[in-house]
Amino acid sequence: MVGRVDTRAALGGPQLLATDTGIYLTIAPTIGTDGIRLAVDTSVINHVGYADNGRPIVAKRAAATELTVPDGKELVLSGMVHETEIHENRRVPILGSLPLIGYLFGNEIKQMQRRLVVVAVKAARVNDCCGLADEDNKLIERAKGNLPIRMPGVRFELRGDSFPR
């Protein structure tokens, strides 16, 4: 989930900066004999407002961890909590701003908003090529040496055998 926030044009000024926002997840797996080692980096970038010069203000939260998971098991990572206090004033125009009696024509609301990012990952080895697209299966077979690697404009002939064009 990624978004983009542009700068606001201040009195006809140019828009010079864009900031990417959203949830970013990077996983680097390493398969070992004792399981699958995962290096997980998670970051959340939120747009919170604009500075006086029109540039976007962003808040960034990030977490990184490394762990080993048995093959086929799921893991759930949590803990990236963001709390925001929201103040909202509602009032009747003009009457709500009168001294002494203005409170009768409006109210003030204070709320706490919580956002929690939870990441669920299933670590599994792909032992066979079933379930993959034909192009991916052919790529795996070429990497194993079971299929020829064709190069444009080059004709292969080895020991009397010829590979198809």
BATOR-258347 format. One record per residue: residue in three letters; x, y, z of N, C-alpha, C, O in turn. Coordinates in steps of 0.2 Angstrom, whole numbers. Example, Ala and Ser with C-alpha at 12.3 -4.5 7.8 and 13.67 -1.06 7.14 Angstrom:
BEGIN
residuo,nx,ny,nz,cax,cay,caz,cx,cy,cz,ox,oy,oz
ALA,66,-28,39,62,-22,39,66,-16,39,71,-17,42 $
SER,64,-11,35,68,-5,36,64,0,39,67,6,40 $
END
This chain:
BEGIN
residuo,nx,ny,nz,cax,cay,caz,cx,cy,cz,ox,oy,oz
MET,4,-6,0,0,0,0,5,6,0,8,8,5 $
VAL,5,10,-6,9,15,-6,5,21,-9,1,20,-14 $
GLY,7,27,-7,3,33,-10,9,38,-11,14,37,-9 $
ARG,6,44,-14,11,49,-15,8,56,-13,2,57,-15 $
VAL,11,60,-10,9,66,-8,13,72,-11,19,72,-10 $
ASP,10,76,-15,14,82,-18,14,88,-14,10,89,-9 $
THR,18,93,-15,18,99,-11,12,103,-14,10,102,-19 $
ARG,10,107,-9,5,112,-11,8,118,-15,14,120,-13 $
ALA,5,121,-20,7,127,-23,5,133,-18,0,134,-17 $
ALA,10,137,-16,9,142,-12,9,149,-16,14,151,-19 $
LEU,3,151,-17,2,157,-21,5,157,-28,8,162,-30 $
GLY,3,152,-31,5,151,-38,13,148,-39,15,148,-44 $
GLY,16,147,-33,23,144,-33,23,137,-36,17,134,-36 $
PRO,28,135,-39,29,128,-42,28,122,-37,30,123,-31 $
GLN,26,117,-39,26,111,-35,33,107,-36,34,105,-42 $
LEU,37,107,-31,44,104,-32,45,97,-29,50,94,-31 $
LEU,41,95,-24,43,89,-21,37,84,-20,31,86,-19 $
ALA,38,78,-21,33,73,-20,36,68,-14,42,67,-15 $
THR,32,65,-10,34,61,-5,30,54,-5,24,55,-5 $
ASP,34,49,-5,30,42,-5,28,41,2,32,42,7 $
THR,22,38,2,19,37,9,16,30,8,15,27,3 $
GLY,15,26,14,12,20,14,16,15,18,20,17,23 $
ILE,15,8,17,18,3,21,23,-1,17,21,-3,11 $
TYR,29,-1,19,34,-5,15,37,-11,19,38,-10,25 $
LEU,37,-16,15,39,-23,18,45,-26,14,44,-27,8 $
THR,51,-27,17,56,-30,13,58,-36,17,59,-36,23 $
ILE,58,-42,14,60,-49,17,66,-52,13,65,-52,7 $
ALA,71,-53,16,77,-57,13,77,-64,16,80,-64,22 $
PRO,75,-69,12,75,-76,15,82,-79,14,85,-78,8 $
THR,84,-83,18,90,-88,17,88,-95,19,87,-96,25 $
ILE,89,-99,15,87,-106,17,93,-110,20,98,-110,17 $
GLY,92,-113,26,97,-116,29,95,-123,31,89,-125,30 $
THR,99,-127,34,97,-134,36,92,-134,42,88,-138,43 $
ASP,93,-129,46,88,-128,52,82,-124,51,78,-124,56 $
GLY,81,-122,45,74,-118,44,76,-113,39,81,-113,35 $
ILE,71,-108,38,72,-102,34,73,-96,38,69,-94,42 $
ARG,79,-93,37,81,-87,41,78,-81,37,79,-80,31 $
LEU,74,-77,40,71,-71,37,74,-64,40,74,-64,46 $
ALA,76,-60,36,78,-53,38,72,-49,36,71,-48,30 $
VAL,68,-46,41,62,-43,39,63,-35,41,64,-34,47 $
ASP,62,-31,36,62,-24,38,55,-21,36,52,-22,30 $
THR,52,-18,41,45,-15,40,45,-7,41,48,-5,46 $
SER,42,-3,37,42,4,38,35,7,36,32,4,31 $
VAL,33,11,40,26,15,38,28,22,38,31,25,43 $
ILE,26,25,33,27,32,32,20,36,31,16,34,26 $
ASN,18,40,35,12,44,35,13,51,34,17,54,36 $
HIS,8,54,30,8,61,29,4,64,34,-1,62,36 $
VAL,7,69,38,4,72,44,2,79,43,-1,82,47 $
GLY,5,83,37,3,90,36,8,93,31,12,89,28 $
TYR,8,99,31,12,103,27,16,109,31,13,111,36 $
ALA,22,110,29,26,115,32,24,122,29,20,122,25 $
ASP,27,127,32,25,134,30,27,135,23,24,139,19 $
ASN,33,131,21,35,132,14,32,128,9,33,127,3 $
GLY,26,124,11,23,120,7,25,113,6,22,109,2 $
ARG,31,111,9,33,104,9,29,100,13,27,102,19 $
PRO,28,93,11,24,89,15,28,87,21,34,86,21 $
ILE,25,86,27,28,83,33,26,76,34,20,74,34 $
VAL,31,71,35,29,64,36,32,62,42,37,64,45 $
ALA,28,57,45,30,53,51,32,46,48,28,43,45 $
LYS,38,44,51,40,37,49,42,33,55,45,35,60 $
ARG,39,27,54,40,22,60,43,16,56,41,14,51 $
ALA,48,13,59,52,7,56,54,2,61,55,3,67 $
ALA,54,-4,59,56,-10,63,60,-15,59,58,-16,53 $
ALA,65,-18,62,69,-23,58,70,-29,63,71,-28,69 $
THR,70,-35,60,72,-41,64,74,-46,60,73,-46,54 $
GLU,78,-51,63,80,-57,60,78,-63,64,79,-63,70 $
LEU,76,-68,61,74,-74,64,74,-80,60,74,-79,54 $
THR,74,-86,63,73,-92,59,67,-96,60,65,-96,66 $
VAL,64,-98,55,57,-101,55,57,-108,52,60,-108,47 $
PRO,54,-113,55,54,-119,52,50,-119,46,46,-115,45 $
ASP,52,-123,41,49,-124,35,41,-125,35,39,-129,39 $
GLY,37,-120,32,30,-121,32,26,-118,37,20,-118,38 $
LYS,30,-115,42,27,-111,48,26,-104,46,29,-101,43 $
GLU,20,-101,50,19,-94,49,22,-90,55,23,-93,61 $
LEU,23,-84,54,25,-80,59,21,-73,59,19,-71,53 $
VAL,20,-70,65,16,-64,65,21,-59,69,23,-60,74 $
LEU,22,-53,65,26,-48,69,21,-42,70,17,-40,66 $
SER,22,-39,76,17,-34,78,21,-29,82,27,-30,83 $
GLY,18,-24,84,21,-19,88,22,-12,86,24,-8,90 $
MET,20,-11,79,21,-4,77,14,-1,78,10,-1,74 $
VAL,14,2,84,8,6,85,9,13,85,14,16,86 $
HIS,4,17,82,4,24,81,-3,27,84,-8,25,82 $
GLU,-2,31,89,-7,34,92,-8,42,90,-3,45,90 $
THR,-14,44,88,-15,51,87,-20,54,91,-26,50,91 $
GLU,-19,60,94,-25,63,97,-28,68,93,-25,72,90 $
ILE,-35,67,92,-39,71,88,-43,76,92,-47,74,96 $
HIS,-42,83,90,-46,88,94,-51,91,88,-49,93,83 $
GLU,-57,91,90,-62,94,85,-67,98,89,-70,96,94 $
ASN,-67,104,86,-72,109,89,-78,110,84,-77,112,78 $
ARG,-84,109,87,-90,110,83,-94,115,86,-95,115,92 $
ARG,-96,120,82,-100,125,85,-104,129,79,-103,128,74 $
VAL,-110,132,82,-114,136,77,-110,142,75,-107,146,80 $
PRO,-110,144,69,-106,150,67,-109,156,71,-115,157,72 $
ILE,-104,161,73,-106,167,77,-108,165,84,-105,168,89 $
LEU,-113,162,85,-116,160,92,-111,156,96,-110,157,102 $
GLY,-107,152,93,-103,147,96,-96,151,98,-93,149,103 $
SER,-95,157,96,-89,161,98,-91,167,103,-86,170,104 $
LEU,-97,167,105,-99,172,110,-96,171,117,-96,165,119 $
PRO,-93,176,120,-90,174,127,-96,172,132,-102,175,131 $
LEU,-94,168,136,-98,166,142,-104,161,139,-105,156,143 $
ILE,-108,162,134,-113,158,132,-111,154,126,-115,150,124 $
GLY,-105,155,123,-103,151,117,-103,144,118,-105,140,113 $
TYR,-102,141,124,-101,134,125,-108,131,124,-109,125,123 $
LEU,-114,135,125,-120,132,124,-122,130,116,-126,126,115 $
PHE,-118,133,112,-119,132,105,-114,128,101,-113,129,95 $
GLY,-110,124,105,-105,120,102,-102,115,107,-104,115,113 $
ASN,-98,111,104,-95,106,109,-88,105,106,-86,107,101 $
GLU,-84,102,110,-77,100,109,-76,92,110,-78,90,115 $
ILE,-73,89,105,-72,82,105,-65,80,105,-61,83,101 $
LYS,-63,76,110,-56,74,110,-56,66,109,-60,63,113 $
GLN,-52,63,104,-52,56,103,-45,54,102,-40,58,100 $
MET,-44,48,104,-37,45,103,-38,39,97,-43,35,98 $
GLN,-34,40,92,-35,35,87,-28,31,87,-23,34,87 $
ARG,-29,24,87,-24,20,87,-23,16,80,-29,13,78 $
ARG,-18,15,77,-16,11,71,-11,6,73,-6,8,76 $
LEU,-12,0,71,-8,-5,73,-6,-9,66,-10,-11,62 $
VAL,1,-10,65,3,-13,59,5,-21,61,9,-21,65 $
VAL,2,-25,58,3,-33,59,5,-36,53,2,-35,48 $
VAL,11,-39,53,13,-43,47,13,-50,48,16,-53,53 $
ALA,10,-54,44,10,-61,44,13,-64,38,12,-62,32 $
VAL,18,-68,39,22,-71,34,22,-79,35,23,-81,40 $
LYS,22,-82,29,22,-90,29,29,-91,26,29,-90,20 $
ALA,33,-95,29,40,-96,26,39,-104,24,38,-108,28 $
ALA,40,-105,17,40,-111,14,45,-112,9,46,-108,5 $
ARG,48,-118,8,53,-120,3,48,-122,-3,43,-125,-2 $
VAL,51,-120,-9,47,-122,-15,52,-128,-18,57,-127,-20 $
ASN,50,-134,-16,54,-140,-18,53,-142,-25,57,-145,-29 $
ASP,47,-141,-28,46,-143,-35,43,-137,-39,42,-132,-36 $
CYS,42,-138,-45,40,-133,-49,32,-133,-50,30,-129,-55 $
CYS,28,-136,-47,21,-136,-48,18,-130,-45,20,-127,-40 $
GLY,13,-127,-49,10,-121,-47,13,-115,-49,11,-109,-48 $
LEU,19,-116,-53,22,-110,-56,20,-109,-63,17,-114,-66 $
ALA,20,-103,-66,19,-102,-73,23,-106,-77,29,-107,-75 $
ASP,21,-107,-84,26,-111,-88,32,-107,-89,37,-111,-90 $
GLU,32,-101,-90,38,-97,-91,43,-98,-85,49,-98,-86 $
ASP,40,-98,-79,45,-99,-73,48,-106,-73,53,-107,-71 $
ASN,44,-111,-75,46,-118,-75,52,-119,-80,57,-122,-79 $
LYS,51,-115,-86,56,-116,-91,62,-112,-89,68,-115,-90 $
LEU,62,-107,-85,67,-103,-83,71,-108,-78,77,-108,-78 $
ILE,68,-111,-73,71,-116,-69,74,-121,-72,80,-123,-70 $
GLU,71,-124,-77,74,-130,-81,80,-127,-85,85,-131,-85 $
ARG,80,-121,-87,86,-119,-91,92,-118,-86,98,-119,-87 $
ALA,90,-115,-80,95,-114,-74,98,-121,-72,104,-121,-70 $
LYS,94,-126,-72,97,-133,-71,101,-136,-76,105,-141,-75 $
GLY,100,-133,-82,104,-136,-88,100,-141,-92,103,-144,-96 $
ASN,94,-142,-90,90,-147,-94,87,-144,-100,85,-148,-105 $
LEU,87,-137,-101,84,-134,-108,90,-130,-110,93,-127,-106 $
PRO,90,-129,-117,96,-124,-119,94,-117,-118,88,-115,-118 $
ILE,99,-113,-118,98,-106,-117,99,-103,-124,105,-103,-127 $
ARG,94,-101,-127,94,-98,-134,96,-91,-134,94,-87,-130 $
MET,101,-89,-138,103,-82,-139,101,-80,-146,103,-84,-151 $
PRO,99,-74,-147,97,-71,-153,103,-71,-158,108,-69,-156 $
GLY,102,-74,-164,107,-73,-169,112,-78,-169,117,-78,-173 $
VAL,112,-83,-164,117,-88,-163,115,-95,-164,109,-96,-161 $
ARG,118,-99,-168,116,-106,-169,121,-110,-165,127,-110,-166 $
PHE,118,-115,-161,122,-120,-158,123,-126,-161,118,-129,-164 $
GLU,129,-129,-162,129,-136,-164,135,-139,-160,141,-137,-161 $
LEU,133,-144,-156,138,-147,-152,138,-155,-154,132,-158,-153 $
ARG,143,-158,-155,144,-165,-156,138,-168,-161,136,-173,-160 $
GLY,137,-164,-166,132,-167,-171,125,-165,-169,120,-166,-173 $
ASP,124,-163,-163,117,-162,-161,116,-154,-162,120,-150,-162 $
SER,110,-152,-164,108,-145,-165,102,-143,-161,97,-147,-160 $
PHE,103,-138,-158,97,-135,-154,92,-132,-158,94,-129,-163 $
PRO,86,-132,-156,81,-128,-161,82,-121,-160,84,-118,-155 $
ARG,80,-118,-166,81,-110,-166,75,-107,-162,75,-101,-161 $
END
